[in-house]
């Protein structure tokens, strides 16, 4: 995964046996962090178009594009904060957040305080809530691979191929996308790695005036945390990772996406069972098999004639995949589908089709995908032989058809990526790493449960909280006192349970 950049004749950074971060990048990040500590952050009211109202404040942290050349080209990383709500004696520093992606913005994190989110009220007394746009994202030297209006245009080709000709079309699109990334953002691509984002995180820590990092990472944010903890073990104070990417080197990133296809199918099956159980509300089908048949029928109809002229199978998957991702989408997705079957078709079209008038939203959407692709392609070497992709995805599709081909085409640009691809970091415990709190549900679709177990083994002294028989992505944002109280206790006191904990699932959604 993590691409270790070799710049010119400079040696790649290594994490030695003790886990120390050595090499030119390590010296570069020390220099950048020292500069950031001296400069601090000039906090001001946020720009009006960032939609972050007072008392949230915004600022910038300067980092080198290439840590092996710390005096070379610099970029500015956008940061924001809401100061802690408690007394001076209650304050414990800053808590920095990454929501995942790669490509997600963390700038909404301080709104958990302004929106008075009850799950975070105790933590907010102790910590400033700090968000940031990672390198390449949003306001932080954003990258792009294609014109955003072109990127969102619909309907797109059905991801599930009917023929070799369909596969050739998709392969051509993926290669063109990779070429577009190189043409529009080529200078940044070799440096769009998880280790570099972890180095940026350390510079942000220094700019905040914090000796050690308090960190909350969700989804890909857990891999960013794992890499940070490996490179800077003695800079960590508290770290919560929620819905964990498996950090094994051979999982990053090709295998991770194949494993995701299997987990998505399982969670899709969970949702179908729930829809069937609540057939009196939705009238889609009273068994999971009938719900699946209704899905295939909807898919076939949209393939033959896109709904509203814009919603084909690709757009349907884009909308329906939110149900296996998040329990909060179970009822809304089922309701919109139910209404469609009753003859009210517009809600489904509105939900699944792009809004061509939402220029800012489309720019953000294209940028998010560009960063996702750039980081995954730069972090690790990908198979270049199409036969391997074809064989692996054809085999998986037979048993796990919901997401397999859609996921394959999304990642295929990495097969023809022109920029340097690195070698994943060996994530492990280094000297000074404190206990890390790992939170995971057993049926997560996006980051399968095995990832949490793998990180738990690699980070000695870590504690694993398992939410059994649940699968919503992002457990710390859900109401489950068994989880919430332990996350609070850890962030407020540093204490963990003496052993790993298994929690009952949070409440099942109501129809």
ZATOR-74495 format. One record per residue (C-alpha): x, y, z; residue number from 1; residue in one letter. Coordinates in Angstrom, 3 decimals, m for minus. Example, Ala and Ser with C-alpha at 12.3 -4.5 7.8 and 13.67 -1.06 7.14 Angstrom:
REM ZATOR-74495
- px;py;pz;num;residuo
- 12.300;m4.500;7.800;1;A
- 13.670;m1.060;7.140;2;S
***
This chain:
REM ZATOR-74495
- px;py;pz;num;residuo
- 0.000;0.000;0.000;1;X
- 2.104;2.792;1.262;2;X
- 4.283;3.908;m1.510;3;X
- 7.746;4.696;m0.365;4;X
- 8.969;7.249;m2.817;5;X
- 12.424;7.088;m4.256;6;X
- 13.192;10.538;m5.526;7;X
- 16.204;10.806;m7.788;8;X
- 19.067;9.021;m6.076;9;X
- 17.511;9.338;m2.638;10;X
- 17.000;6.149;m0.665;11;X
- 13.495;5.018;0.175;12;X
- 12.523;5.484;3.803;13;X
- 12.465;2.391;5.916;14;X
- 10.981;1.420;9.212;15;X
- 13.825;m0.403;10.885;16;X
- 13.440;m3.454;13.097;17;X
- 12.599;m1.186;16.011;18;X
- 10.002;0.585;13.857;19;X
- 11.979;3.829;13.678;20;X
- 11.345;6.000;10.652;21;X
- 14.686;6.490;8.899;22;X
- 15.934;7.843;5.592;23;X
- 15.572;11.154;3.793;24;X
- 11.784;11.342;4.215;25;X
- 12.223;11.007;7.985;26;X
- 14.660;13.922;8.005;27;X
- 12.303;15.868;5.737;28;X
- 9.310;15.413;8.016;29;X
- 11.354;16.441;11.069;30;X
- 12.334;19.639;9.271;31;X
- 8.770;20.342;8.079;32;X
- 7.361;19.670;11.557;33;X
- 9.898;22.009;13.188;34;X
- 8.964;24.764;10.722;35;X
- 5.246;24.164;11.339;36;X
- 5.728;24.257;15.116;37;X
- 7.405;27.673;14.798;38;X
- 4.757;29.015;12.397;39;X
- 1.722;27.659;14.224;40;X
- m1.710;28.068;12.602;41;X
- m3.263;31.481;11.948;42;X
- m6.853;30.632;12.897;43;X
- m9.564;32.763;11.279;44;X
- m13.267;32.537;10.497;45;X
- m13.725;29.997;7.701;46;X
- m14.244;31.156;4.105;47;X
- m17.973;31.601;3.448;48;X
- m18.103;28.948;0.711;49;X
- m16.675;26.283;3.046;50;X
- m20.035;26.202;4.891;51;X
- m18.379;26.023;8.325;52;X
- m20.007;28.646;10.519;53;X
- m18.507;30.308;13.588;54;X
- m17.255;29.389;16.128;55;X
- m15.469;26.863;13.855;56;X
- m12.176;28.371;12.676;57;X
- m10.032;27.543;9.653;58;X
- m6.348;27.773;8.802;59;X
- m3.487;26.301;6.812;60;X
- m0.436;24.113;7.413;61;X
- 2.384;24.084;4.839;62;X
- 3.975;20.753;3.888;63;X
- 6.445;19.656;1.205;64;X
- 5.028;17.707;m1.739;65;X
- 8.036;15.372;m1.478;66;X
- 9.465;14.813;2.004;67;X
- 12.763;13.682;0.461;68;X
- 13.023;17.276;m0.841;69;X
- 11.702;19.322;2.092;70;X
- 12.903;22.572;0.527;71;X
- 11.201;21.787;m2.783;72;X
- 7.615;22.480;m3.818;73;X
- 5.237;23.162;m0.900;74;X
- 1.454;22.824;m0.657;75;X
- m1.013;24.081;1.936;76;X
- m3.195;21.679;3.901;77;X
- m6.596;23.071;4.978;78;X
- m7.417;22.519;8.652;79;X
- m10.292;23.556;10.901;80;X
- m11.189;23.311;14.567;81;X
- m13.771;23.851;17.264;82;X
- m12.105;24.511;20.597;83;X
- m12.941;22.224;23.497;84;X
- m16.108;23.046;25.421;85;X
- m14.762;22.181;28.899;86;X
- m12.771;24.136;31.443;87;X
- m9.031;24.735;31.124;88;X
- m8.341;21.913;33.557;89;X
- m10.479;19.496;31.498;90;X
- m8.673;20.205;28.207;91;X
- m6.371;17.462;26.892;92;X
- m5.334;18.907;23.520;93;X
- m6.512;18.378;19.960;94;X
- m8.282;15.321;18.517;95;X
- m7.602;14.993;14.780;96;X
- m10.023;13.077;12.571;97;X
- m9.909;11.332;9.212;98;X
- m13.173;9.897;7.798;99;X
- m11.631;7.590;5.204;100;X
- m11.704;7.347;1.465;101;X
- m8.917;7.736;0.497;102;X
- m10.320;11.065;m0.635;103;X
- m12.618;11.996;2.245;104;X
- m12.552;15.444;3.851;105;X
- m12.442;15.683;7.635;106;X
- m13.521;19.333;7.759;107;X
- m17.053;18.473;8.967;108;X
- m15.682;16.890;12.158;109;X
- m15.920;20.072;14.307;110;X
- m19.649;20.293;13.463;111;X
- m20.140;17.382;15.880;112;X
- m19.737;20.069;18.543;113;X
- m21.809;22.800;16.864;114;X
- m24.576;20.270;16.109;115;X
- m24.445;19.122;19.760;116;X
- m23.957;15.451;18.844;117;X
- m24.627;13.744;22.192;118;X
- m22.228;10.847;21.490;119;X
- m19.301;13.282;21.433;120;X
- m20.312;15.713;24.204;121;X
- m17.918;14.257;26.811;122;X
- m14.980;14.073;24.412;123;X
- m15.684;17.649;23.256;124;X
- m15.087;18.898;26.802;125;X
- m11.553;17.502;26.685;126;X
- m10.472;18.067;23.079;127;X
- m10.431;20.637;20.337;128;X
- m12.024;18.828;17.377;129;X
- m9.681;19.245;14.406;130;X
- m10.465;18.253;10.817;131;X
- m8.362;18.502;7.682;132;X
- m8.453;17.972;3.937;133;X
- m5.662;15.446;3.205;134;X
- m3.210;16.248;0.409;135;X
- m4.983;16.326;m2.952;136;X
- m8.429;16.653;m1.342;137;X
- m10.824;19.617;m1.375;138;X
- m8.933;22.766;m0.411;139;X
- m5.530;21.043;m0.041;140;X
- m3.941;21.260;m3.508;141;X
- m6.846;19.300;m5.037;142;X
- m6.095;16.844;m7.823;143;X
- m8.367;15.918;m10.730;144;X
- m8.447;13.216;m13.414;145;X
- m11.299;14.274;m15.688;146;X
- m13.717;17.168;m16.199;147;X
- m16.159;16.882;m13.239;148;X
- m19.296;17.316;m15.372;149;X
- m18.074;14.531;m17.674;150;X
- m17.245;12.396;m14.647;151;X
- m20.797;12.473;m13.255;152;X
- m22.632;12.211;m16.591;153;X
- m25.115;9.347;m16.804;154;X
- m26.082;6.725;m17.738;155;X
- m22.776;4.879;m17.608;156;X
- m22.189;1.411;m19.062;157;X
- m23.531;m1.525;m17.057;158;X
- m20.604;m2.691;m14.876;159;X
- m21.588;m6.336;m15.365;160;X
- m20.228;m7.317;m18.791;161;X
- m22.281;m9.443;m21.187;162;X
- m19.402;m10.017;m23.586;163;X
- m15.698;m9.606;m24.244;164;X
- m16.608;m6.439;m26.170;165;X
- m18.158;m4.968;m22.983;166;X
- m14.927;m5.707;m21.107;167;X
- m12.867;m4.027;m23.821;168;X
- m14.989;m0.880;m23.494;169;X
- m14.453;m0.800;m19.718;170;X
- m10.722;m1.462;m20.066;171;X
- m10.438;1.448;m22.507;172;X
- m12.331;3.736;m20.101;173;X
- m10.042;2.742;m17.205;174;X
- m6.880;3.356;m19.255;175;X
- m8.221;6.739;m20.395;176;X
- m8.967;7.635;m16.776;177;X
- m5.400;6.762;m15.727;178;X
- m4.090;8.892;m18.599;179;X
- m6.360;11.753;m17.488;180;X
- m4.921;11.609;m13.969;181;X
- m1.406;11.827;m15.396;182;X
- m2.327;14.705;m17.710;183;X
- m4.203;16.784;m15.130;184;X
- m2.322;15.949;m11.902;185;X
- 0.878;14.174;m12.924;186;X
- 3.229;16.181;m10.666;187;X
- 1.345;15.132;m7.531;188;X
- 0.695;11.468;m8.361;189;X
- 3.989;9.917;m7.138;190;X
- 3.523;11.709;m3.807;191;X
- m0.145;10.797;m3.179;192;X
- 0.726;8.021;m0.736;193;X
- m0.562;7.005;2.666;194;X
- 2.911;7.437;4.268;195;X
- 3.053;10.992;2.928;196;X
- m0.402;11.743;4.321;197;X
- 0.809;10.286;7.646;198;X
- 3.799;12.634;7.480;199;X
- 1.407;15.524;6.790;200;X
- m0.516;14.454;9.880;201;X
- 2.666;14.724;11.938;202;X
- 3.333;18.217;10.581;203;X
- m0.268;19.207;11.480;204;X
- 0.323;17.834;14.992;205;X
- 3.409;20.043;15.287;206;X
- 1.605;23.102;13.897;207;X
- m1.101;22.634;16.536;208;X
- 1.595;22.791;19.204;209;X
- 0.855;19.215;20.286;210;X
- 3.705;17.026;21.556;211;X
- 1.696;13.901;20.773;212;X
- m1.190;13.002;18.470;213;X
- m4.735;12.169;19.534;214;X
- m6.387;10.593;16.521;215;X
- m9.721;9.162;15.401;216;X
- m9.715;7.367;12.042;217;X
- m12.589;5.582;10.317;218;X
- m12.387;3.218;7.320;219;X
- m9.296;4.184;5.244;220;X
- m8.551;6.524;8.171;221;X
- m7.645;3.368;10.118;222;X
- m4.922;2.523;7.606;223;X
- m3.679;6.106;7.797;224;X
- m3.582;5.652;11.593;225;X
- m1.800;2.295;11.295;226;X
- 0.856;3.809;9.029;227;X
- 1.226;6.846;11.307;228;X
- 1.567;4.588;14.346;229;X
- 4.276;2.590;12.548;230;X
- 6.257;5.624;11.357;231;X
- 5.787;7.730;14.512;232;X
- 5.027;5.295;17.367;233;X
- 6.331;7.616;20.082;234;X
- 4.285;10.551;18.744;235;X
- 0.956;8.825;19.523;236;X
- m0.954;9.685;22.697;237;X
- m4.398;8.184;22.011;238;X
- m5.627;6.508;18.835;239;X
- m9.085;5.135;18.018;240;X
- m9.466;3.227;14.745;241;X
- m12.981;2.294;13.668;242;X
- m13.918;m0.114;10.816;243;X
- m10.454;m1.277;9.996;244;X
- m8.608;m1.778;6.710;245;X
- m6.543;m4.968;6.897;246;X
- m2.951;m3.614;6.925;247;X
- m1.301;m6.865;5.749;248;X
- 1.060;m5.952;2.930;249;X
- m0.423;m8.473;0.508;250;X
- m3.888;m7.003;1.118;251;X
- m2.972;m3.474;m0.001;252;X
- m4.882;m2.738;m2.244;253;X
- m5.783;m5.257;m4.955;254;X
- m6.742;m8.041;m2.559;255;X
- m8.566;m5.601;m0.268;256;X
- m11.009;m4.815;m3.057;257;X
- m11.633;m8.494;m3.832;258;X
- m12.299;m9.174;m0.135;259;X
- m14.661;m6.217;m0.083;260;X
- m16.781;m7.790;m2.848;261;X
- m17.434;m10.836;m0.651;262;X
- m18.273;m8.739;2.415;263;X
- m20.589;m6.447;0.417;264;X
- m22.552;m9.450;m0.808;265;X
- m23.021;m10.721;2.761;266;X
- m24.267;m7.352;3.961;267;X
- m26.508;m6.973;0.877;268;X
- m27.997;m10.334;1.880;269;X
- m28.541;m9.025;5.438;270;X
- m30.418;m6.045;4.051;271;X
- m32.575;m8.181;1.733;272;X
- m33.564;m10.337;4.718;273;X
- m34.568;m7.195;6.628;274;X
- m36.589;m5.865;3.673;275;X
- m38.360;m9.239;3.397;276;X
- m39.072;m9.317;7.133;277;X
- m40.682;m5.891;6.813;278;X
- m42.682;m6.748;3.706;279;X
- m45.847;m5.325;5.270;280;X
- m44.137;m1.901;5.052;281;X
- m42.345;m2.195;1.714;282;X
- m44.164;m4.810;m0.423;283;X
- m40.982;m5.617;m2.369;284;X
- m40.891;m9.328;m1.520;285;X
- m41.593;m11.451;1.563;286;X
- m38.449;m13.611;1.222;287;X
- m34.844;m12.570;0.515;288;X
- m35.041;m14.547;m2.754;289;X
- m38.053;m12.513;m3.889;290;X
- m36.285;m9.263;m2.960;291;X
- m33.287;m10.374;m5.047;292;X
- m35.585;m11.171;m7.974;293;X
- m37.152;m7.698;m7.658;294;X
- m33.639;m6.191;m7.710;295;X
- m32.650;m8.154;m10.829;296;X
- m35.897;m7.127;m12.506;297;X
- m35.295;m3.449;m11.679;298;X
- m31.720;m3.743;m12.915;299;X
- m32.795;m5.383;m16.193;300;X
- m35.478;m2.739;m16.799;301;X
- m32.966;0.084;m16.223;302;X
- m30.471;m1.625;m18.548;303;X
- m33.032;m1.923;m21.324;304;X
- m34.293;1.624;m20.874;305;X
- m32.567;3.878;m18.316;306;X
- m35.026;5.332;m15.811;307;X
- m35.692;8.959;m16.665;308;X
- m33.126;8.513;m19.435;309;X
- m30.282;8.675;m16.884;310;X
- m30.476;5.833;m14.359;311;X
- m29.052;2.543;m15.613;312;X
- m27.571;m0.388;m13.675;313;X
- m24.397;1.553;m12.779;314;X
- m26.396;4.386;m11.239;315;X
- m28.647;1.915;m9.408;316;X
- m25.610;0.245;m7.818;317;X
- m24.294;3.679;m6.840;318;X
- m27.537;4.348;m4.970;319;X
- m28.319;0.889;m3.572;320;X
- m24.797;0.246;m2.229;321;X
- m25.469;2.727;0.584;322;X
- m27.733;0.085;2.187;323;X
- m24.957;m2.484;2.748;324;X
- m22.642;0.367;3.772;325;X
- m24.798;2.042;6.426;326;X
- m27.779;0.869;8.469;327;X
- m29.069;4.455;8.384;328;X
- m29.738;3.868;4.655;329;X
- m31.723;0.641;5.106;330;X
- m35.156;2.225;5.454;331;X
- m34.689;5.203;3.068;332;X
- m33.413;2.982;0.224;333;X
- m36.190;0.431;0.765;334;X
- m38.824;3.207;0.942;335;X
- m37.700;4.836;m2.326;336;X
- m37.670;1.423;m4.029;337;X
- m41.082;0.588;m2.599;338;X
- m42.507;3.893;m3.879;339;X
- m41.008;3.194;m7.297;340;X
- m42.780;m0.170;m7.466;341;X
- m46.036;1.583;m6.554;342;X
- m45.605;3.937;m9.500;343;X
- m43.853;6.929;m7.911;344;X
- m40.684;6.705;m10.010;345;X
- m39.285;10.215;m9.553;346;X
- m37.770;9.751;m6.084;347;X
- m35.570;6.874;m7.303;348;X
- m34.503;8.828;m10.383;349;X
- m33.660;11.884;m8.237;350;X
- m31.725;9.743;m5.734;351;X
- m29.710;7.761;m8.272;352;X
- m29.110;10.285;m11.068;353;X
- m26.385;12.944;m11.031;354;X
- m27.462;16.541;m10.456;355;X
- m25.748;18.300;m13.345;356;X
- m26.596;21.696;m11.803;357;X
- m24.650;20.942;m8.604;358;X
- m21.303;22.121;m9.953;359;X
- m19.576;22.269;m6.543;360;X
- m20.872;18.820;m5.564;361;X
- m19.715;17.340;m8.860;362;X
- m16.255;18.873;m8.453;363;X
- m16.052;17.337;m4.962;364;X
- m17.246;13.967;m6.242;365;X
- m14.684;13.868;m9.071;366;X
- m11.931;15.032;m6.727;367;X
- m12.803;12.332;m4.176;368;X
- m12.562;9.622;m6.817;369;X
- m9.305;11.059;m8.176;370;X
- m7.710;10.931;m4.713;371;X
- m9.089;7.451;m4.031;372;X
- m7.517;6.220;m7.259;373;X
- m4.245;8.117;m6.849;374;X
- m3.591;6.874;m3.306;375;X
- m4.485;3.256;m3.982;376;X
- m2.442;3.211;m7.201;377;X
- 0.579;4.904;m5.566;378;X
- 0.615;2.878;m2.348;379;X
- 1.252;m0.510;m3.936;380;X
- 2.073;m2.347;m7.129;381;X
- m1.020;m3.638;m8.940;382;X
- m1.389;m6.547;m11.375;383;X
- m0.764;m5.329;m14.924;384;X
- m1.940;m8.517;m16.608;385;X
- m5.611;m8.171;m17.594;386;X
- m6.016;m11.949;m17.498;387;X
- m5.513;m11.915;m13.725;388;X
- m8.172;m9.223;m13.212;389;X
- m10.547;m11.043;m15.554;390;X
- m10.048;m14.426;m13.913;391;X
- m10.339;m13.147;m10.320;392;X
- m13.417;m11.001;m10.914;393;X
- m15.214;m13.531;m13.132;394;X
- m14.774;m16.140;m10.409;395;X
- m15.941;m13.803;m7.622;396;X
- m18.895;m12.494;m9.611;397;X
- m20.431;m15.980;m9.771;398;X
- m21.012;m16.038;m6.007;399;X
- m20.833;m12.351;m5.087;400;X
- m22.409;m10.437;m7.964;401;X
- m23.658;m7.306;m6.192;402;X
- m20.452;m5.213;m6.301;403;X
- m17.712;m7.291;m7.926;404;X
- m17.513;m5.880;m11.442;405;X
- m18.353;m2.306;m10.386;406;X
- m15.451;m2.461;m7.930;407;X
- m13.123;m3.980;m10.529;408;X
- m13.662;m1.185;m13.061;409;X
- m13.269;1.478;m10.363;410;X
- m9.794;0.149;m9.531;411;X
- m8.636;m0.903;m13.007;412;X
- m6.858;2.436;m13.735;413;X
- m4.134;1.156;m11.364;414;X
- m3.263;m1.545;m13.943;415;X
- m2.065;1.100;m16.437;416;X
- m0.900;3.726;m13.918;417;X
- 2.053;5.696;m15.245;418;X
- 3.327;7.129;m11.939;419;X
- 5.532;5.304;m9.457;420;X
- 3.892;2.572;m7.375;421;X
- 5.388;1.796;m4.000;422;X
- 5.631;m1.080;m1.572;423;X
- 3.259;m1.219;1.392;424;X
- 4.717;m0.383;4.768;425;X
- 5.116;m3.253;7.213;426;X
- 2.648;m2.063;9.885;427;X
- 3.891;m3.012;13.357;428;X
- 4.442;m1.879;16.922;429;X
- 7.316;0.514;17.460;430;X
- 8.912;1.746;20.656;431;X
- 6.615;4.110;22.553;432;X
- 3.327;3.148;20.871;433;X
- 0.568;3.307;23.525;434;X
- m2.473;1.003;23.589;435;X
- m4.603;1.663;20.481;436;X
- m8.386;1.173;20.647;437;X
- m9.798;m0.819;17.706;438;X
- m13.565;m0.845;17.062;439;X
- m15.182;m3.113;14.471;440;X
- m18.480;m4.763;13.570;441;X
- m18.407;m8.387;12.417;442;X
- m20.448;m7.886;9.215;443;X
- m18.927;m4.665;7.869;444;X
- m19.093;m4.609;4.062;445;X
- m16.426;m2.031;3.269;446;X
- m13.744;m3.156;5.737;447;X
- m14.221;m6.843;6.570;448;X
- m13.778;m7.935;10.200;449;X
- m10.469;m9.742;9.517;450;X
- m8.839;m6.322;9.141;451;X
- m9.448;m5.430;12.780;452;X
- m8.054;m8.790;13.915;453;X
- m4.947;m8.299;11.760;454;X
- m4.223;m4.802;13.090;455;X
- m4.882;m6.002;16.656;456;X
- m2.150;m8.639;16.221;457;X
- 0.279;m6.114;14.753;458;X
- m0.254;m3.384;17.367;459;X
- 0.803;m4.986;20.643;460;X
- m1.200;m3.833;23.652;461;X
- m4.131;m2.747;21.490;462;X
- m7.701;m3.540;22.566;463;X
- m10.423;m4.769;20.209;464;X
- m14.087;m3.913;20.749;465;X
- m16.217;m6.133;18.515;466;X
- m19.825;m5.293;17.718;467;X
- m21.228;m8.720;16.883;468;X
- m24.014;m9.435;14.370;469;X
- m23.817;m5.839;13.098;470;X
- m22.356;m4.391;9.941;471;X
- m22.834;m0.660;9.714;472;X
- m19.615;1.018;8.573;473;X
- m18.356;3.433;11.211;474;X
- m19.309;2.009;14.602;475;X
- m18.279;4.964;16.791;476;X
- m20.955;7.147;15.197;477;X
- m23.799;4.826;16.234;478;X
- m25.745;4.662;19.475;479;X
- m24.462;1.587;21.300;480;X
- m23.633;2.342;24.947;481;X
- m21.345;m0.711;25.179;482;X
- m19.152;0.884;22.494;483;X
- m19.757;4.591;23.205;484;X
- m18.862;4.407;26.904;485;X
- m15.590;2.590;26.190;486;X
- m14.551;5.039;23.471;487;X
- m15.293;7.908;25.860;488;X
- m13.368;6.265;28.705;489;X
- m10.343;5.656;26.487;490;X
- m10.240;9.181;25.051;491;X
- m10.810;10.784;28.463;492;X
- m8.563;8.602;30.632;493;X
- m6.461;6.419;28.320;494;X
- m7.926;3.348;30.022;495;X
- m8.912;0.214;28.137;496;X
- m10.562;m2.978;29.359;497;X
- m8.250;m5.710;30.635;498;X
- m9.333;m7.942;27.779;499;X
- m11.020;m7.523;24.415;500;X
- m14.757;m6.845;24.578;501;X
- m17.654;m8.113;22.490;502;X
- m20.744;m5.897;22.417;503;X
- m24.285;m6.783;21.386;504;X
- m25.354;m5.067;18.141;505;X
- m26.867;m1.573;18.059;506;X
- m30.610;m1.403;17.433;507;X
- m31.796;m2.745;14.072;508;X
- m33.306;m0.001;11.892;509;X
- m37.078;0.447;11.977;510;X
- m38.883;0.349;8.629;511;X
***
